[in-house]
Amino acid sequence: KVALYQNKLAEAKGDKVSIKTLDALMLGVPFAADTHETRNSQAGEIVSAAKKSGKITEREAVELMQEAVSSNFKELLQTGKLGMLATVRNLVRMVQNKVDSETVKLVVDMLTNGEAIRKSLIHPMQLDIAYEMLRAECGSDAIGRQFQVALQKGFELAIPNLQLSGNTCVMVDVSG
C-alpha cells in the first residue's frame, strides 16, 4: 500500500491525489481536510489580505466573512460533509453569520430526523447544551429560535441513544 501511494504521489507532480486520511497520516503526507474550519480559514486569509491592501473596508470585510462562512456551512450540509455533532457545535456560529433560509431548513431537517439522530449516536445532553448556548447567545434571533425548536425535538429523538441497562431511572429537574 505504501509503495502504491508513493508511486501515485511521484507521478502526480503537483496534481491532486486521492489518498485515505489515515494512510496520509501514516505516510507523513501533508493534506488538508475539507472542513468548515479549513474553508473559513482560507476565506479569512483572502478577506484579510484584501482589507490590508485597502481594497475593502472593515465593514465590507465583516460582510464578506459572514457570506463566506454561511456559504461554507450550506455547501458542507448539502454534500453531507458536516456531521451531526459538528452541526450542533456550530449552531451559534451559524446564527451569528446569518445563514440563509435554505441552510436553516437543512439544519432543522437534520436535527429533527429520527434516523439521522439515531445513526449519529448523539447524546441528548449534547443537544441540551447546544440549546442552552443558543438561548444564551441568540435568544431573540429568529434563526436561533428555529434551531432551538429543532433541538428540543432532536433531544426527544436522541433518548434511545442513551443505551440504559438494568434498573435505571431518569429524572428531569424542571424546577428552575
C-alpha positions as CSV (number, residue, x, y, z in Angstrom):
1,K,0.0,0.0,0.0
2,V,2.8,2.4,0.9
3,A,4.6,1.8,-2.4
4,L,1.3,2.3,-4.3
5,Y,0.7,5.7,-2.7
6,Q,4.4,6.7,-3.2
7,N,4.1,5.9,-6.9
8,K,0.9,7.8,-7.2
9,L,2.5,10.8,-5.4
10,A,5.6,10.6,-7.6
11,E,3.5,10.5,-10.8
12,A,1.2,13.4,-9.7
13,K,3.8,16.2,-9.9
14,G,1.6,18.8,-8.2
15,D,-1.7,17.3,-9.2
16,K,-4.2,16.2,-6.6
17,V,-4.0,12.6,-5.5
18,S,-6.8,10.7,-3.7
19,I,-5.5,9.1,-0.5
20,K,-7.2,8.0,2.6
21,T,-6.7,10.2,5.6
22,L,-5.3,7.5,7.9
23,D,-2.9,6.4,5.1
24,A,-1.7,10.0,4.6
25,L,-1.1,10.3,8.3
26,M,0.9,7.1,8.4
27,L,3.0,8.1,5.4
28,G,3.6,11.6,6.6
29,V,1.9,13.1,3.6
30,P,0.7,16.6,4.2
31,F,-3.0,17.1,3.5
32,A,-5.9,19.5,4.1
33,A,-9.2,18.2,5.3
34,D,-12.3,19.7,3.7
35,T,-13.9,21.1,6.8
36,H,-15.7,24.3,7.7
37,E,-12.6,25.3,9.7
38,T,-10.3,24.9,6.7
39,R,-12.7,26.7,4.4
40,N,-13.4,29.6,6.8
41,S,-9.6,30.0,7.5
42,Q,-9.0,30.2,3.7
43,A,-11.7,32.8,3.3
44,G,-10.4,34.7,6.3
45,E,-6.9,34.9,4.7
46,I,-8.3,36.2,1.4
47,V,-10.5,38.8,3.1
48,S,-7.7,39.9,5.5
49,A,-5.3,40.4,2.6
50,A,-8.0,42.5,0.7
51,K,-8.6,44.6,3.8
52,K,-4.9,45.1,4.5
53,S,-4.3,46.2,0.9
54,G,-7.1,48.8,1.2
55,K,-9.3,47.1,-1.4
56,I,-12.2,46.7,1.1
57,T,-13.3,48.4,4.3
58,E,-13.7,46.8,7.7
59,R,-17.5,46.7,7.2
60,E,-17.1,45.0,3.8
61,A,-14.7,42.5,5.3
62,V,-17.2,41.6,8.0
63,E,-19.9,41.2,5.5
64,L,-17.7,39.1,3.2
65,M,-16.7,36.8,6.0
66,Q,-20.3,36.3,7.0
67,E,-21.2,35.4,3.4
68,A,-18.3,33.0,3.2
69,V,-19.0,31.3,6.5
70,S,-22.7,31.0,5.6
71,S,-21.9,29.6,2.2
72,N,-19.4,27.1,3.5
73,F,-21.8,25.7,6.1
74,K,-24.5,25.5,3.4
75,E,-22.3,23.6,1.0
76,L,-21.0,21.2,3.6
77,L,-24.5,20.5,4.8
78,Q,-25.8,19.9,1.2
79,T,-23.0,17.5,0.5
80,G,-23.3,15.6,3.8
81,K,-19.7,16.6,4.9
82,L,-20.9,18.4,8.1
83,G,-21.9,15.7,10.5
84,M,-24.5,15.9,13.3
85,L,-22.1,16.8,16.1
86,A,-20.2,19.4,14.0
87,T,-23.5,20.9,13.1
88,V,-24.7,21.0,16.7
89,R,-21.4,22.6,17.9
90,N,-21.7,25.3,15.2
91,L,-25.3,26.5,15.6
92,V,-24.4,29.7,17.4
93,R,-21.8,30.5,14.7
94,M,-24.4,29.8,12.0
95,V,-26.8,32.3,13.7
96,Q,-24.1,34.9,14.1
97,N,-23.2,34.6,10.4
98,K,-26.8,34.9,9.3
99,V,-27.1,31.7,7.3
100,D,-29.9,31.7,4.7
101,S,-33.3,30.0,4.9
102,E,-32.1,27.0,2.8
103,T,-29.3,26.4,5.3
104,V,-31.7,26.8,8.2
105,K,-34.0,24.2,6.6
106,L,-31.1,21.8,6.1
107,V,-30.1,22.1,9.8
108,V,-33.7,21.8,11.1
109,D,-34.3,18.8,8.9
110,M,-31.1,17.1,10.2
111,L,-31.9,17.9,13.9
112,T,-35.5,16.5,13.6
113,N,-34.6,13.4,11.5
114,G,-35.0,10.5,13.9
115,E,-32.9,8.1,11.8
116,A,-30.1,10.6,11.5
117,I,-30.2,11.3,15.3
118,R,-30.0,7.5,16.0
119,K,-27.2,6.9,13.5
120,S,-25.1,9.7,14.8
121,L,-25.4,8.3,18.4
122,I,-25.5,11.9,19.6
123,H,-26.3,12.2,23.3
124,P,-29.4,14.1,24.4
125,M,-27.2,16.2,26.7
126,Q,-25.2,17.5,23.8
127,L,-28.4,18.7,22.2
128,D,-29.4,20.3,25.5
129,I,-26.1,22.1,25.9
130,A,-26.5,23.4,22.3
131,Y,-30.0,24.6,23.2
132,E,-28.8,26.4,26.3
133,M,-25.9,28.1,24.3
134,L,-28.3,29.2,21.6
135,R,-30.7,30.6,24.2
136,A,-28.0,32.5,26.0
137,E,-26.2,33.8,22.9
138,C,-29.0,34.2,20.3
139,G,-32.2,34.1,22.3
140,S,-34.3,36.6,20.4
141,D,-32.9,35.8,16.9
142,A,-35.5,34.2,14.6
143,I,-32.9,31.7,13.2
144,G,-31.8,30.8,16.8
145,R,-35.4,30.2,17.8
146,Q,-35.9,27.8,14.9
147,F,-32.8,25.9,15.9
148,Q,-33.9,25.8,19.5
149,V,-37.3,24.2,18.5
150,A,-35.4,21.6,16.3
151,L,-33.0,20.9,19.2
152,Q,-35.9,20.2,21.5
153,K,-37.3,17.7,19.0
154,G,-33.9,16.2,18.5
155,F,-33.4,15.8,22.2
156,E,-36.5,13.7,22.4
157,L,-35.4,11.6,19.4
158,A,-31.9,11.1,21.0
159,I,-33.2,9.5,24.2
160,P,-32.9,6.0,22.7
161,N,-29.2,6.7,22.2
162,L,-28.7,6.6,25.9
163,Q,-28.5,2.8,26.0
164,L,-29.6,2.4,29.6
165,S,-29.5,-1.0,31.1
166,G,-30.6,-2.6,34.3
167,N,-32.8,-0.7,36.8
168,T,-32.3,2.9,35.7
169,C,-34.4,5.9,36.5
170,V,-34.1,9.1,34.5
171,M,-35.3,12.2,36.4
172,V,-35.6,15.6,34.8
173,D,-35.2,18.7,37.1
174,V,-37.6,21.4,35.7
175,S,-37.6,23.5,38.8
176,G,-35.7,26.4,37.6
